[in-house]
Structure formats: structure tokens, C-alpha cells
Amino acid sequence: MYPVLVYWLLAFIMPLEDLTDNLRVACDAFFAFCDVVDCFEAIARGVVSPDLLRSAIHIFLTRFIAAWGWGEFTPKMHWLLHYAKELARHGMLLACFVHERKHKVVRRYGTPVLNTRNFERARLEE
């Protein structure tokens, strides 16, 4: 679906004369994100080198920070920095988010805890 959104943004939104700088920077970040997604999809076909992936990720992160700042930078975005090295090492990217959905439960109970003395025990009891 994102290629349709990219076309719509390029054809109808970006040419607007009264487009704000903030919106233009946000659109540029989205376009760079789409380039990263395209790279991830093309890795299985063997046409993406680690350098190409590293470059696409660098451009995206630079534009993301320009659009929204460091405050919106999440751990998953930091992990993007490691994908090119893993692609070089393995020749493919291994699925590493198999148990990601399981973290939500732990985070829900663990985030509000202020007393960390018995943290593990309290979480297991809950």
C-alpha cells in the first residue's frame, strides 16, 4: 500500500506551494523509510548489498531526526544500525522479532514498578 501513498504524496502534496517546511521534511523522511522497506524486500533476491542497506538506513535516520527529533527515536530504530553488519555477516537478515509480542505483557507490568529490589519476583508472581 505504501507505493500508492508515495505516489499520492509526490503527485498531489509535494507540489503544493503552501506546503510547510515541517510537512516537506516529514514527507522526505517517509520517502527514505520507503527506500529502506524496498531494500528489506529486495534482500531475498540478492540485489541489496550491505553498503546499499547501510546508506538507505543512514539517510532515513538522518531525515527522521530532522523531522521529529531524538525524542521519537525508539530502540527498534536503533536496531536499524545493526542490519547492514548482519547482512554482511550472514548474507541475509535473520528474523529476530519472533518473540516481540511477548514483551508487551512484561512491559505492561514492569514499567510502573519503582521498587526494583524484588522486581523479578514481583513480576513472576503477577
N, C-alpha and C positions, 0 to 999 in steps of 0.2 A: 504494500500500500504506500510505502514511503516514496517510491518514484513518482506516483501521482501527485503527492503533496509537494515534492521538489518542483515538478513541472508547474503546478499552480502558483507556487511562490515566485518562481522565475518569470512566469508569463504575466502574472497579474499584480503581484505585490511589490516586487523589487523595482519595476519601472515607475512606480508612483513618485511624483515629485515631492509630495509632502511626507514621505516616509521618514520617520525619526531615525536618528543615528543609532539609538538603542535597538530598535527593531531590525535595522540593517545588520548590526553586529550579531544579534541573536540568530538571524537567518543564515549568516555566514557560518556560525557555529553549527547550526543544524546541517548545512551542506557538508561541512567537514565530517560530522558524525556519520552522515550517509556514505561518505567515502570509506570510512572505517568499516561500516557494515558491509559494503561491497567487497572490501578486502577480505573480511572474515568469510564471506560466502565463496570467494574465489580460491581460498587456500586449498580446499579439497580438490580443485582442478589442477593444482600445482603451478599456478601462474603468478603467485604472490611471493616475493622474496621477503626475508626478514627486514631488509632495508626499506622496502616499499611500505611494509606494515608499520615500521617504526616512524617513518616520515608522516604517514597518514595520521597516526595516533598523536604525534607531536603537534601537527597542525590543528587537530581537533582540540586537544587540551589547551593549547595557546588561545584559540578562539573562544573556547568555553570560559576560561578565566577572564578574558577580555569582556565577555558578555555578562557573566554572573558573579565573577569574583571567586576568591578562595573559599568563602563561606559555604558554597554549594558543592565543594569538592568532596566526594564521598570515598570510602575505602574501595569500592568497586572501580572507581575511576583511577585510583592509584594502581590497581592491578593491571590496567591497560599498559602501564610502563614495562611490564614483565613479559608481555605476549610475544614481542619480536625475538627476545632471547630464547623463549621456549620454542618458537617456530624454528629458529636456527638449530637448537639442540635436538629436536625430535623430528623435524621435517613436517610436522603437523601440530595442531593445537589439541591437546587432550581436554576432554570435558572435565571441568573441575568444580562445577556447581551442582553436583548430584544431590548433595545434602543441604543445599542452601535453604530450602523451605523449612528444614528442621530448626534452623537458627531463630526463626521468628518466635517460637514458644519460649526458648531460653531467654531471649532478649526481652520479651514481654514481662517475665517475672524478675529478671535480673537488673533491668535498668533502674527501677526506683529504689533499689537497695542502697542504703547509705552505710550500714554496719557491715563491713566486709570481714569481720573476724570469723564468723561462721557462715560465710557466703555459700560455699559449696553444699554444705549440709542443709541449709535452709532451702536452697533451690531444689535439691533432690527430694526433700520432704514435701514441698509443694507439688 
